[in-house]
Amino acid sequence: MELERIRPLVLRGTFHAYELAALIAAARYVVESAPAEIPTEALDQLNQLLTDYEHHVRNLTPQPHQHH
């Protein structure tokens, strides 16, 4: 994983697919089985993050097939 600061509150991340998959799986787990003490605002933010992720994944340009 690499992180780069673009502006004071904006970061750009570069992830291997497995790294991003682990983060998304953790976010889904928290949203689906969150303990009561997790603030509603935090769950709402995670839900929005997951919605945005799914939107962007659907719109990714397909990876060209590589011949071995």
PDB file of N, CA, C, O and CB in Angstrom:
ATOM      1  N   MET A   1       0.837  -1.159   0.000  1.00  0.00           N
ATOM      2  CA  MET A   1       0.000   0.000   0.000  1.00  0.00           C
ATOM      3  C   MET A   1       0.890   1.232   0.000  1.00  0.00           C
ATOM      4  O   MET A   1       1.935   1.265   0.649  1.00  0.00           O
ATOM      5  CB  MET A   1      -0.956  -0.008   1.201  1.00  0.00           C
ATOM      6  N   GLU A   2       0.453   2.247  -0.744  1.00  0.00           N
ATOM      7  CA  GLU A   2       1.137   3.531  -0.736  1.00  0.00           C
ATOM      8  C   GLU A   2       0.099   4.616  -0.509  1.00  0.00           C
ATOM      9  O   GLU A   2      -1.007   4.541  -1.044  1.00  0.00           O
ATOM     10  CB  GLU A   2       1.921   3.769  -2.064  1.00  0.00           C
ATOM     11  N   LEU A   3       0.447   5.626   0.282  1.00  0.00           N
ATOM     12  CA  LEU A   3      -0.427   6.770   0.510  1.00  0.00           C
ATOM     13  C   LEU A   3       0.318   8.035   0.136  1.00  0.00           C
ATOM     14  O   LEU A   3       1.518   8.163   0.382  1.00  0.00           O
ATOM     15  CB  LEU A   3      -0.909   6.827   1.983  1.00  0.00           C
ATOM     16  N   GLU A   4      -0.407   8.965  -0.460  1.00  0.00           N
ATOM     17  CA  GLU A   4       0.172  10.241  -0.872  1.00  0.00           C
ATOM     18  C   GLU A   4      -0.789  11.347  -0.460  1.00  0.00           C
ATOM     19  O   GLU A   4      -1.989  11.248  -0.720  1.00  0.00           O
ATOM     20  CB  GLU A   4       0.447  10.275  -2.417  1.00  0.00           C
ATOM     21  N   ARG A   5      -0.288  12.391   0.173  1.00  0.00           N
ATOM     22  CA  ARG A   5      -1.131  13.523   0.561  1.00  0.00           C
ATOM     23  C   ARG A   5      -1.264  14.449  -0.645  1.00  0.00           C
ATOM     24  O   ARG A   5      -0.269  14.952  -1.169  1.00  0.00           O
ATOM     25  CB  ARG A   5      -0.533  14.289   1.802  1.00  0.00           C
ATOM     26  N   ILE A   6      -2.508  14.666  -1.079  1.00  0.00           N
ATOM     27  CA  ILE A   6      -2.788  15.541  -2.211  1.00  0.00           C
ATOM     28  C   ILE A   6      -3.073  16.960  -1.716  1.00  0.00           C
ATOM     29  O   ILE A   6      -2.568  17.942  -2.260  1.00  0.00           O
ATOM     30  CB  ILE A   6      -3.981  15.002  -3.036  1.00  0.00           C
ATOM     31  N   ARG A   7      -3.888  17.036  -0.680  1.00  0.00           N
ATOM     32  CA  ARG A   7      -4.217  18.287   0.016  1.00  0.00           C
ATOM     33  C   ARG A   7      -4.295  17.943   1.493  1.00  0.00           C
ATOM     34  O   ARG A   7      -4.244  16.763   1.842  1.00  0.00           O
ATOM     35  CB  ARG A   7      -5.577  18.931  -0.509  1.00  0.00           C
ATOM     36  N   PRO A   8      -4.418  18.936   2.379  1.00  0.00           N
ATOM     37  CA  PRO A   8      -4.403  18.626   3.816  1.00  0.00           C
ATOM     38  C   PRO A   8      -5.366  17.513   4.240  1.00  0.00           C
ATOM     39  O   PRO A   8      -5.013  16.704   5.098  1.00  0.00           O
ATOM     40  CB  PRO A   8      -4.729  19.864   4.587  1.00  0.00           C
ATOM     41  N   LEU A   9      -6.553  17.449   3.671  1.00  0.00           N
ATOM     42  CA  LEU A   9      -7.526  16.420   4.071  1.00  0.00           C
ATOM     43  C   LEU A   9      -7.823  15.419   2.969  1.00  0.00           C
ATOM     44  O   LEU A   9      -8.806  14.682   3.048  1.00  0.00           O
ATOM     45  CB  LEU A   9      -8.813  17.071   4.504  1.00  0.00           C
ATOM     46  N   VAL A  10      -6.977  15.382   1.934  1.00  0.00           N
ATOM     47  CA  VAL A  10      -7.192  14.453   0.813  1.00  0.00           C
ATOM     48  C   VAL A  10      -5.952  13.598   0.632  1.00  0.00           C
ATOM     49  O   VAL A  10      -4.844  14.105   0.457  1.00  0.00           O
ATOM     50  CB  VAL A  10      -7.523  15.220  -0.504  1.00  0.00           C
ATOM     51  N   LEU A  11      -6.163  12.284   0.678  1.00  0.00           N
ATOM     52  CA  LEU A  11      -5.080  11.324   0.447  1.00  0.00           C
ATOM     53  C   LEU A  11      -5.397  10.506  -0.792  1.00  0.00           C
ATOM     54  O   LEU A  11      -6.563  10.274  -1.112  1.00  0.00           O
ATOM     55  CB  LEU A  11      -4.877  10.396   1.679  1.00  0.00           C
ATOM     56  N   ARG A  12      -4.373  10.078  -1.475  1.00  0.00           N
ATOM     57  CA  ARG A  12      -4.527   9.149  -2.597  1.00  0.00           C
ATOM     58  C   ARG A  12      -3.842   7.856  -2.195  1.00  0.00           C
ATOM     59  O   ARG A  12      -2.692   7.861  -1.758  1.00  0.00           O
ATOM     60  CB  ARG A  12      -3.923   9.732  -3.937  1.00  0.00           C
ATOM     61  N   GLY A  13      -4.555   6.751  -2.347  1.00  0.00           N
ATOM     62  CA  GLY A  13      -3.998   5.462  -1.982  1.00  0.00           C
ATOM     63  C   GLY A  13      -3.825   4.559  -3.185  1.00  0.00           C
ATOM     64  O   GLY A  13      -4.643   4.568  -4.105  1.00  0.00           O
ATOM     65  N   THR A  14      -2.774   3.791  -3.174  1.00  0.00           N
ATOM     66  CA  THR A  14      -2.539   2.755  -4.182  1.00  0.00           C
ATOM     67  C   THR A  14      -2.451   1.436  -3.431  1.00  0.00           C
ATOM     68  O   THR A  14      -1.612   1.274  -2.545  1.00  0.00           O
ATOM     69  CB  THR A  14      -1.225   3.035  -5.032  1.00  0.00           C
ATOM     70  N   PHE A  15      -3.314   0.496  -3.786  1.00  0.00           N
ATOM     71  CA  PHE A  15      -3.419  -0.769  -3.073  1.00  0.00           C
ATOM     72  C   PHE A  15      -3.278  -1.939  -4.032  1.00  0.00           C
ATOM     73  O   PHE A  15      -3.668  -1.843  -5.196  1.00  0.00           O
ATOM     74  CB  PHE A  15      -4.747  -0.856  -2.324  1.00  0.00           C
ATOM     75  N   HIS A  16      -2.728  -3.030  -3.553  1.00  0.00           N
ATOM     76  CA  HIS A  16      -2.865  -4.299  -4.262  1.00  0.00           C
ATOM     77  C   HIS A  16      -4.315  -4.720  -4.090  1.00  0.00           C
ATOM     78  O   HIS A  16      -4.951  -4.358  -3.100  1.00  0.00           O
ATOM     79  CB  HIS A  16      -1.858  -5.405  -3.720  1.00  0.00           C
ATOM     80  N   ALA A  17      -4.835  -5.465  -5.021  1.00  0.00           N
ATOM     81  CA  ALA A  17      -6.243  -5.881  -4.963  1.00  0.00           C
ATOM     82  C   ALA A  17      -6.561  -6.594  -3.651  1.00  0.00           C
ATOM     83  O   ALA A  17      -7.629  -6.379  -3.078  1.00  0.00           O
ATOM     84  CB  ALA A  17      -6.577  -6.797  -6.149  1.00  0.00           C
ATOM     85  N   TYR A  18      -5.651  -7.440  -3.167  1.00  0.00           N
ATOM     86  CA  TYR A  18      -5.918  -8.176  -1.921  1.00  0.00           C
ATOM     87  C   TYR A  18      -5.953  -7.247  -0.714  1.00  0.00           C
ATOM     88  O   TYR A  18      -6.692  -7.503   0.236  1.00  0.00           O
ATOM     89  CB  TYR A  18      -4.858  -9.258  -1.706  1.00  0.00           C
ATOM     90  N   GLU A  19      -5.165  -6.169  -0.734  1.00  0.00           N
ATOM     91  CA  GLU A  19      -5.187  -5.211   0.370  1.00  0.00           C
ATOM     92  C   GLU A  19      -6.521  -4.477   0.426  1.00  0.00           C
ATOM     93  O   GLU A  19      -7.116  -4.321   1.492  1.00  0.00           O
ATOM     94  CB  GLU A  19      -4.039  -4.206   0.231  1.00  0.00           C
ATOM     95  N   LEU A  20      -6.972  -4.036  -0.720  1.00  0.00           N
ATOM     96  CA  LEU A  20      -8.259  -3.347  -0.772  1.00  0.00           C
ATOM     97  C   LEU A  20      -9.393  -4.302  -0.427  1.00  0.00           C
ATOM     98  O   LEU A  20     -10.336  -3.911   0.261  1.00  0.00           O
ATOM     99  CB  LEU A  20      -8.487  -2.733  -2.160  1.00  0.00           C
ATOM    100  N   ALA A  21      -9.320  -5.533  -0.885  1.00  0.00           N
ATOM    101  CA  ALA A  21     -10.349  -6.523  -0.558  1.00  0.00           C
ATOM    102  C   ALA A  21     -10.430  -6.753   0.945  1.00  0.00           C
ATOM    103  O   ALA A  21     -11.526  -6.895   1.488  1.00  0.00           O
ATOM    104  CB  ALA A  21     -10.066  -7.847  -1.275  1.00  0.00           C
ATOM    105  N   ALA A  22      -9.289  -6.791   1.625  1.00  0.00           N
ATOM    106  CA  ALA A  22      -9.282  -6.985   3.080  1.00  0.00           C
ATOM    107  C   ALA A  22      -9.931  -5.801   3.788  1.00  0.00           C
ATOM    108  O   ALA A  22     -10.705  -5.995   4.725  1.00  0.00           O
ATOM    109  CB  ALA A  22      -7.844  -7.182   3.591  1.00  0.00           C
ATOM    110  N   LEU A  23      -9.630  -4.587   3.359  1.00  0.00           N
ATOM    111  CA  LEU A  23     -10.237  -3.401   3.964  1.00  0.00           C
ATOM    112  C   LEU A  23     -11.748  -3.361   3.740  1.00  0.00           C
ATOM    113  O   LEU A  23     -12.501  -3.032   4.657  1.00  0.00           O
ATOM    114  CB  LEU A  23      -9.595  -2.138   3.399  1.00  0.00           C
ATOM    115  N   ILE A  24     -12.189  -3.689   2.540  1.00  0.00           N
ATOM    116  CA  ILE A  24     -13.615  -3.682   2.234  1.00  0.00           C
ATOM    117  C   ILE A  24     -14.326  -4.776   3.020  1.00  0.00           C
ATOM    118  O   ILE A  24     -15.426  -4.552   3.527  1.00  0.00           O
ATOM    119  CB  ILE A  24     -13.848  -3.866   0.725  1.00  0.00           C
ATOM    120  N   ALA A  25     -13.719  -5.954   3.129  1.00  0.00           N
ATOM    121  CA  ALA A  25     -14.324  -7.038   3.914  1.00  0.00           C
ATOM    122  C   ALA A  25     -14.464  -6.627   5.376  1.00  0.00           C
ATOM    123  O   ALA A  25     -15.481  -6.919   6.005  1.00  0.00           O
ATOM    124  CB  ALA A  25     -13.480  -8.329   3.803  1.00  0.00           C
ATOM    125  N   ALA A  26     -13.461  -5.958   5.919  1.00  0.00           N
ATOM    126  CA  ALA A  26     -13.532  -5.495   7.308  1.00  0.00           C
ATOM    127  C   ALA A  26     -14.639  -4.460   7.479  1.00  0.00           C
ATOM    128  O   ALA A  26     -15.376  -4.498   8.464  1.00  0.00           O
ATOM    129  CB  ALA A  26     -12.182  -4.903   7.747  1.00  0.00           C
ATOM    130  N   ALA A  27     -14.760  -3.550   6.540  1.00  0.00           N
ATOM    131  CA  ALA A  27     -15.828  -2.545   6.608  1.00  0.00           C
ATOM    132  C   ALA A  27     -17.201  -3.205   6.550  1.00  0.00           C
ATOM    133  O   ALA A  27     -18.103  -2.832   7.300  1.00  0.00           O
ATOM    134  CB  ALA A  27     -15.683  -1.526   5.464  1.00  0.00           C
ATOM    135  N   ARG A  28     -17.363  -4.187   5.658  1.00  0.00           N
ATOM    136  CA  ARG A  28     -18.650  -4.898   5.569  1.00  0.00           C
ATOM    137  C   ARG A  28     -18.966  -5.632   6.869  1.00  0.00           C
ATOM    138  O   ARG A  28     -20.110  -5.627   7.324  1.00  0.00           O
ATOM    139  CB  ARG A  28     -18.633  -5.896   4.396  1.00  0.00           C
ATOM    140  N   TYR A  29     -17.966  -6.256   7.459  1.00  0.00           N
ATOM    141  CA  TYR A  29     -18.149  -6.973   8.723  1.00  0.00           C
ATOM    142  C   TYR A  29     -18.635  -6.021   9.810  1.00  0.00           C
ATOM    143  O   TYR A  29     -19.575  -6.332  10.541  1.00  0.00           O
ATOM    144  CB  TYR A  29     -16.834  -7.653   9.158  1.00  0.00           C
ATOM    145  N   VAL A  30     -17.998  -4.871   9.911  1.00  0.00           N
ATOM    146  CA  VAL A  30     -18.377  -3.897  10.934  1.00  0.00           C
ATOM    147  C   VAL A  30     -19.813  -3.423  10.706  1.00  0.00           C
ATOM    148  O   VAL A  30     -20.596  -3.345  11.652  1.00  0.00           O
ATOM    149  CB  VAL A  30     -17.405  -2.694  10.928  1.00  0.00           C
ATOM    150  N   VAL A  31     -20.160  -3.110   9.466  1.00  0.00           N
ATOM    151  CA  VAL A  31     -21.511  -2.623   9.164  1.00  0.00           C
ATOM    152  C   VAL A  31     -22.553  -3.687   9.495  1.00  0.00           C
ATOM    153  O   VAL A  31     -23.614  -3.376  10.037  1.00  0.00           O
ATOM    154  CB  VAL A  31     -21.622  -2.216   7.681  1.00  0.00           C
ATOM    155  N   GLU A  32     -22.249  -4.938   9.169  1.00  0.00           N
ATOM    156  CA  GLU A  32     -23.229  -6.017   9.353  1.00  0.00           C
ATOM    157  C   GLU A  32     -23.324  -6.507  10.794  1.00  0.00           C
ATOM    158  O   GLU A  32     -24.368  -7.028  11.187  1.00  0.00           O
ATOM    159  CB  GLU A  32     -22.881  -7.178   8.457  1.00  0.00           C
ATOM    160  N   SER A  33     -22.277  -6.359  11.586  1.00  0.00           N
ATOM    161  CA  SER A  33     -22.315  -6.928  12.936  1.00  0.00           C
ATOM    162  C   SER A  33     -21.765  -5.961  13.975  1.00  0.00           C
ATOM    163  O   SER A  33     -21.116  -6.367  14.939  1.00  0.00           O
ATOM    164  CB  SER A  33     -21.530  -8.229  12.980  1.00  0.00           C
ATOM    165  N   ALA A  34     -22.031  -4.695  13.767  1.00  0.00           N
ATOM    166  CA  ALA A  34     -21.468  -3.674  14.652  1.00  0.00           C
ATOM    167  C   ALA A  34     -22.055  -3.741  16.051  1.00  0.00           C
ATOM    168  O   ALA A  34     -23.268  -3.870  16.215  1.00  0.00           O
ATOM    169  CB  ALA A  34     -21.696  -2.296  14.072  1.00  0.00           C
ATOM    170  N   PRO A  35     -21.196  -3.654  17.056  1.00  0.00           N
ATOM    171  CA  PRO A  35     -21.698  -3.542  18.424  1.00  0.00           C
ATOM    172  C   PRO A  35     -22.460  -2.224  18.598  1.00  0.00           C
ATOM    173  O   PRO A  35     -22.230  -1.265  17.861  1.00  0.00           O
ATOM    174  CB  PRO A  35     -20.531  -3.635  19.443  1.00  0.00           C
ATOM    175  N   ALA A  36     -23.346  -2.186  19.553  1.00  0.00           N
ATOM    176  CA  ALA A  36     -24.198  -1.016  19.773  1.00  0.00           C
ATOM    177  C   ALA A  36     -23.402   0.244  20.084  1.00  0.00           C
ATOM    178  O   ALA A  36     -23.879   1.351  19.830  1.00  0.00           O
ATOM    179  CB  ALA A  36     -25.162  -1.289  20.900  1.00  0.00           C
ATOM    180  N   GLU A  37     -22.196   0.095  20.630  1.00  0.00           N
ATOM    181  CA  GLU A  37     -21.443   1.292  21.008  1.00  0.00           C
ATOM    182  C   GLU A  37     -20.799   2.031  19.832  1.00  0.00           C
ATOM    183  O   GLU A  37     -20.262   3.124  20.014  1.00  0.00           O
ATOM    184  CB  GLU A  37     -20.382   0.915  21.982  1.00  0.00           C
ATOM    185  N   ILE A  38     -20.845   1.450  18.634  1.00  0.00           N
ATOM    186  CA  ILE A  38     -20.307   2.157  17.468  1.00  0.00           C
ATOM    187  C   ILE A  38     -21.314   3.229  17.067  1.00  0.00           C
ATOM    188  O   ILE A  38     -22.486   2.921  16.846  1.00  0.00           O
ATOM    189  CB  ILE A  38     -20.019   1.168  16.270  1.00  0.00           C
ATOM    190  N   PRO A  39     -20.874   4.489  16.969  1.00  0.00           N
ATOM    191  CA  PRO A  39     -21.804   5.575  16.656  1.00  0.00           C
ATOM    192  C   PRO A  39     -22.476   5.389  15.296  1.00  0.00           C
ATOM    193  O   PRO A  39     -21.867   4.903  14.343  1.00  0.00           O
ATOM    194  CB  PRO A  39     -21.075   6.908  16.686  1.00  0.00           C
ATOM    195  N   THR A  40     -23.726   5.780  15.234  1.00  0.00           N
ATOM    196  CA  THR A  40     -24.501   5.688  13.989  1.00  0.00           C
ATOM    197  C   THR A  40     -23.805   6.435  12.860  1.00  0.00           C
ATOM    198  O   THR A  40     -23.817   5.983  11.715  1.00  0.00           O
ATOM    199  CB  THR A  40     -25.919   6.246  14.192  1.00  0.00           C
ATOM    200  N   GLU A  41     -23.202   7.571  13.176  1.00  0.00           N
ATOM    201  CA  GLU A  41     -22.509   8.357  12.145  1.00  0.00           C
ATOM    202  C   GLU A  41     -21.367   7.566  11.511  1.00  0.00           C
ATOM    203  O   GLU A  41     -21.146   7.643  10.302  1.00  0.00           O
ATOM    204  CB  GLU A  41     -21.968   9.662  12.744  1.00  0.00           C
ATOM    205  N   ALA A  42     -20.648   6.812  12.327  1.00  0.00           N
ATOM    206  CA  ALA A  42     -19.544   6.002  11.803  1.00  0.00           C
ATOM    207  C   ALA A  42     -20.069   4.908  10.885  1.00  0.00           C
ATOM    208  O   ALA A  42     -19.480   4.640   9.837  1.00  0.00           O
ATOM    209  CB  ALA A  42     -18.733   5.382  12.954  1.00  0.00           C
ATOM    210  N   LEU A  43     -21.173   4.275  11.270  1.00  0.00           N
ATOM    211  CA  LEU A  43     -21.763   3.238  10.417  1.00  0.00           C
ATOM    212  C   LEU A  43     -22.289   3.838   9.127  1.00  0.00           C
ATOM    213  O   LEU A  43     -22.164   3.233   8.062  1.00  0.00           O
ATOM    214  CB  LEU A  43     -22.891   2.507  11.153  1.00  0.00           C
ATOM    215  N   ASP A  44     -22.878   5.027   9.213  1.00  0.00           N
ATOM    216  CA  ASP A  44     -23.356   5.701   8.006  1.00  0.00           C
ATOM    217  C   ASP A  44     -22.198   6.005   7.057  1.00  0.00           C
ATOM    218  O   ASP A  44     -22.325   5.840   5.844  1.00  0.00           O
ATOM    219  CB  ASP A  44     -24.095   6.997   8.372  1.00  0.00           C
ATOM    220  N   GLN A  45     -21.065   6.452   7.613  1.00  0.00           N
ATOM    221  CA  GLN A  45     -19.896   6.734   6.785  1.00  0.00           C
ATOM    222  C   GLN A  45     -19.360   5.465   6.130  1.00  0.00           C
ATOM    223  O   GLN A  45     -18.987   5.480   4.957  1.00  0.00           O
ATOM    224  CB  GLN A  45     -18.800   7.394   7.621  1.00  0.00           C
ATOM    225  N   LEU A  46     -19.321   4.369   6.884  1.00  0.00           N
ATOM    226  CA  LEU A  46     -18.871   3.098   6.300  1.00  0.00           C
ATOM    227  C   LEU A  46     -19.827   2.622   5.213  1.00  0.00           C
ATOM    228  O   LEU A  46     -19.390   2.135   4.170  1.00  0.00           O
ATOM    229  CB  LEU A  46     -18.742   2.024   7.389  1.00  0.00           C
ATOM    230  N   ASN A  47     -21.125   2.761   5.452  1.00  0.00           N
ATOM    231  CA  ASN A  47     -22.105   2.386   4.429  1.00  0.00           C
ATOM    232  C   ASN A  47     -21.907   3.203   3.161  1.00  0.00           C
ATOM    233  O   ASN A  47     -21.972   2.660   2.058  1.00  0.00           O
ATOM    234  CB  ASN A  47     -23.533   2.574   4.956  1.00  0.00           C
ATOM    235  N   GLN A  48     -21.666   4.495   3.306  1.00  0.00           N
ATOM    236  CA  GLN A  48     -21.430   5.345   2.136  1.00  0.00           C
ATOM    237  C   GLN A  48     -20.155   4.946   1.420  1.00  0.00           C
ATOM    238  O   GLN A  48     -20.113   4.916   0.190  1.00  0.00           O
ATOM    239  CB  GLN A  48     -21.359   6.815   2.545  1.00  0.00           C
ATOM    240  N   LEU A  49     -19.109   4.638   2.188  1.00  0.00           N
ATOM    241  CA  LEU A  49     -17.859   4.191   1.594  1.00  0.00           C
ATOM    242  C   LEU A  49     -18.080   2.914   0.773  1.00  0.00           C
ATOM    243  O   LEU A  49     -17.574   2.796  -0.342  1.00  0.00           O
ATOM    244  CB  LEU A  49     -16.801   3.953   2.688  1.00  0.00           C
ATOM    245  N   LEU A  50     -18.833   1.967   1.327  1.00  0.00           N
ATOM    246  CA  LEU A  50     -19.105   0.713   0.608  1.00  0.00           C
ATOM    247  C   LEU A  50     -19.935   0.963  -0.644  1.00  0.00           C
ATOM    248  O   LEU A  50     -19.688   0.353  -1.684  1.00  0.00           O
ATOM    249  CB  LEU A  50     -19.831  -0.284   1.523  1.00  0.00           C
ATOM    250  N   THR A  51     -20.905   1.845  -0.555  1.00  0.00           N
ATOM    251  CA  THR A  51     -21.726   2.193  -1.725  1.00  0.00           C
ATOM    252  C   THR A  51     -20.850   2.806  -2.815  1.00  0.00           C
ATOM    253  O   THR A  51     -20.954   2.434  -3.983  1.00  0.00           O
ATOM    254  CB  THR A  51     -22.863   3.176  -1.329  1.00  0.00           C
ATOM    255  N   ASP A  52     -19.983   3.751  -2.426  1.00  0.00           N
ATOM    256  CA  ASP A  52     -19.084   4.381  -3.389  1.00  0.00           C
ATOM    257  C   ASP A  52     -18.135   3.356  -4.004  1.00  0.00           C
ATOM    258  O   ASP A  52     -17.903   3.367  -5.213  1.00  0.00           O
ATOM    259  CB  ASP A  52     -18.287   5.503  -2.719  1.00  0.00           C
ATOM    260  N   TYR A  53     -17.589   2.475  -3.172  1.00  0.00           N
ATOM    261  CA  TYR A  53     -16.682   1.428  -3.662  1.00  0.00           C
ATOM    262  C   TYR A  53     -17.379   0.565  -4.714  1.00  0.00           C
ATOM    263  O   TYR A  53     -16.830   0.331  -5.790  1.00  0.00           O
ATOM    264  CB  TYR A  53     -16.185   0.546  -2.492  1.00  0.00           C
ATOM    265  N   GLU A  54     -18.584   0.094  -4.402  1.00  0.00           N
ATOM    266  CA  GLU A  54     -19.309  -0.770  -5.336  1.00  0.00           C
ATOM    267  C   GLU A  54     -19.611  -0.046  -6.643  1.00  0.00           C
ATOM    268  O   GLU A  54     -19.542  -0.646  -7.716  1.00  0.00           O
ATOM    269  CB  GLU A  54     -20.609  -1.264  -4.703  1.00  0.00           C
ATOM    270  N   HIS A  55     -19.946   1.241  -6.559  1.00  0.00           N
ATOM    271  CA  HIS A  55     -20.201   2.034  -7.767  1.00  0.00           C
ATOM    272  C   HIS A  55     -18.934   2.097  -8.626  1.00  0.00           C
ATOM    273  O   HIS A  55     -18.988   1.873  -9.835  1.00  0.00           O
ATOM    274  CB  HIS A  55     -20.678   3.468  -7.394  1.00  0.00           C
ATOM    275  N   HIS A  56     -17.810   2.400  -8.002  1.00  0.00           N
ATOM    276  CA  HIS A  56     -16.566   2.541  -8.762  1.00  0.00           C
ATOM    277  C   HIS A  56     -16.081   1.204  -9.316  1.00  0.00           C
ATOM    278  O   HIS A  56     -15.537   1.161 -10.420  1.00  0.00           O
ATOM    279  CB  HIS A  56     -15.485   3.156  -7.885  1.00  0.00           C
ATOM    280  N   VAL A  57     -16.266   0.123  -8.582  1.00  0.00           N
ATOM    281  CA  VAL A  57     -15.866  -1.197  -9.084  1.00  0.00           C
ATOM    282  C   VAL A  57     -16.674  -1.553 -10.333  1.00  0.00           C
ATOM    283  O   VAL A  57     -16.127  -2.085 -11.298  1.00  0.00           O
ATOM    284  CB  VAL A  57     -16.060  -2.282  -7.989  1.00  0.00           C
ATOM    285  N   ARG A  58     -17.971  -1.260 -10.312  1.00  0.00           N
ATOM    286  CA  ARG A  58     -18.809  -1.547 -11.484  1.00  0.00           C
ATOM    287  C   ARG A  58     -18.363  -0.751 -12.712  1.00  0.00           C
ATOM    288  O   ARG A  58     -18.558  -1.191 -13.845  1.00  0.00           O
ATOM    289  CB  ARG A  58     -20.277  -1.237 -11.171  1.00  0.00           C
ATOM    290  N   ASN A  59     -17.770   0.411 -12.488  1.00  0.00           N
ATOM    291  CA  ASN A  59     -17.377   1.279 -13.600  1.00  0.00           C
ATOM    292  C   ASN A  59     -15.901   1.173 -13.980  1.00  0.00           C
ATOM    293  O   ASN A  59     -15.425   1.936 -14.821  1.00  0.00           O
ATOM    294  CB  ASN A  59     -17.691   2.698 -13.257  1.00  0.00           C
ATOM    295  N   LEU A  60     -15.177   0.243 -13.373  1.00  0.00           N
ATOM    296  CA  LEU A  60     -13.773   0.049 -13.737  1.00  0.00           C
ATOM    297  C   LEU A  60     -13.658  -0.440 -15.179  1.00  0.00           C
ATOM    298  O   LEU A  60     -14.494  -1.202 -15.665  1.00  0.00           O
ATOM    299  CB  LEU A  60     -13.098  -0.953 -12.777  1.00  0.00           C
ATOM    300  N   THR A  61     -12.623   0.009 -15.836  1.00  0.00           N
ATOM    301  CA  THR A  61     -12.309  -0.512 -17.159  1.00  0.00           C
ATOM    302  C   THR A  61     -11.811  -1.938 -16.980  1.00  0.00           C
ATOM    303  O   THR A  61     -10.936  -2.189 -16.151  1.00  0.00           O
ATOM    304  CB  THR A  61     -11.247   0.381 -17.897  1.00  0.00           C
ATOM    305  N   PRO A  62     -12.362  -2.883 -17.755  1.00  0.00           N
ATOM    306  CA  PRO A  62     -11.902  -4.283 -17.595  1.00  0.00           C
ATOM    307  C   PRO A  62     -10.399  -4.405 -17.849  1.00  0.00           C
ATOM    308  O   PRO A  62      -9.831  -3.723 -18.703  1.00  0.00           O
ATOM    309  CB  PRO A  62     -12.673  -5.221 -18.560  1.00  0.00           C
ATOM    310  N   GLN A  63      -9.780  -5.293 -17.081  1.00  0.00           N
ATOM    311  CA  GLN A  63      -8.367  -5.594 -17.228  1.00  0.00           C
ATOM    312  C   GLN A  63      -8.162  -6.360 -18.524  1.00  0.00           C
ATOM    313  O   GLN A  63      -8.848  -7.357 -18.747  1.00  0.00           O
ATOM    314  CB  GLN A  63      -7.836  -6.401 -16.017  1.00  0.00           C
ATOM    315  N   PRO A  64      -7.251  -5.937 -19.385  1.00  0.00           N
ATOM    316  CA  PRO A  64      -6.995  -6.699 -20.610  1.00  0.00           C
ATOM    317  C   PRO A  64      -6.459  -8.088 -20.280  1.00  0.00           C
ATOM    318  O   PRO A  64      -5.710  -8.260 -19.318  1.00  0.00           O
ATOM    319  CB  PRO A  64      -6.001  -5.949 -21.516  1.00  0.00           C
ATOM    320  N   HIS A  65      -6.841  -9.060 -21.070  1.00  0.00           N
ATOM    321  CA  HIS A  65      -6.359 -10.427 -20.854  1.00  0.00           C
ATOM    322  C   HIS A  65      -4.888 -10.508 -21.241  1.00  0.00           C
ATOM    323  O   HIS A  65      -4.467  -9.995 -22.278  1.00  0.00           O
ATOM    324  CB  HIS A  65      -7.200 -11.453 -21.670  1.00  0.00           C
ATOM    325  N   GLN A  66      -4.129 -11.159 -20.388  1.00  0.00           N
ATOM    326  CA  GLN A  66      -2.705 -11.361 -20.689  1.00  0.00           C
ATOM    327  C   GLN A  66      -2.502 -12.786 -21.135  1.00  0.00           C
ATOM    328  O   GLN A  66      -3.055 -13.719 -20.554  1.00  0.00           O
ATOM    329  CB  GLN A  66      -1.809 -11.040 -19.461  1.00  0.00           C
ATOM    330  N   HIS A  67      -1.712 -12.947 -22.161  1.00  0.00           N
ATOM    331  CA  HIS A  67      -1.407 -14.288 -22.665  1.00  0.00           C
ATOM    332  C   HIS A  67      -0.099 -14.753 -22.051  1.00  0.00           C
ATOM    333  O   HIS A  67       0.890 -14.019 -22.037  1.00  0.00           O
ATOM    334  CB  HIS A  67      -1.325 -14.305 -24.223  1.00  0.00           C
ATOM    335  N   HIS A  68      -0.104 -15.981 -21.544  1.00  0.00           N
ATOM    336  CA  HIS A  68       1.112 -16.521 -20.913  1.00  0.00           C
ATOM    337  C   HIS A  68       1.805 -17.461 -21.835  1.00  0.00           C
ATOM    338  O   HIS A  68       2.846 -18.016 -21.483  1.00  0.00           O
ATOM    339  CB  HIS A  68       0.791 -17.228 -19.609  1.00  0.00           C
TER     340      HIS A  68
END
